[in-house]
């Protein structure tokens, strides 16, 4: 029973960590697209 509870907490922690990483990657991708568009407009 204690193993199940520990596994539940570890799984929840890893799930939140992966969601945060995906969110950061998505925002970085959006920022890179904006940066590339502004560079193209400057030329």
FIKOL-609636 format. One record per residue (C-alpha): residue in one letter; y negated, x negated, z. Coordinates in steps of 0.001 Angstrom, whole numbers, plus 500000, padded with zeros to 6 digits. Layout:
# FIKOL-609636
AYXZ ...
This chain:
# FIKOL-609636
X500000500000500000 X497587497205500848 X498401495543497521 X497366498719495715 X494030498823497525 X493348495140496840 X494271495624493182 X491986498637492982 X489025496635494280 X489770493672492011 X490140495968488992 X486892497759489765 X485070494436490184 X486393493120486875 X485511496385485142 X481918496233486364 X481706492552485410 X482898493261481859 X480484496191481506 X477598493953482611 X478582491257480125 X478784493806477302 X475364495174478251 X473820491689478264 X475414490858474906 X474107494100473414 X470571493423474600 X470732489835473332 X471891491108469935 X468986493562469780 X466523490819470740 X467929488489468082 X467561491192465421 X463944491802466452 X463240488072466414 X464739487676462944 X462725490629461623 X459478489164462950 X460307485760461416 X460959487416458042 X457646489293458237 X455723486102459009 X456900484368455820 
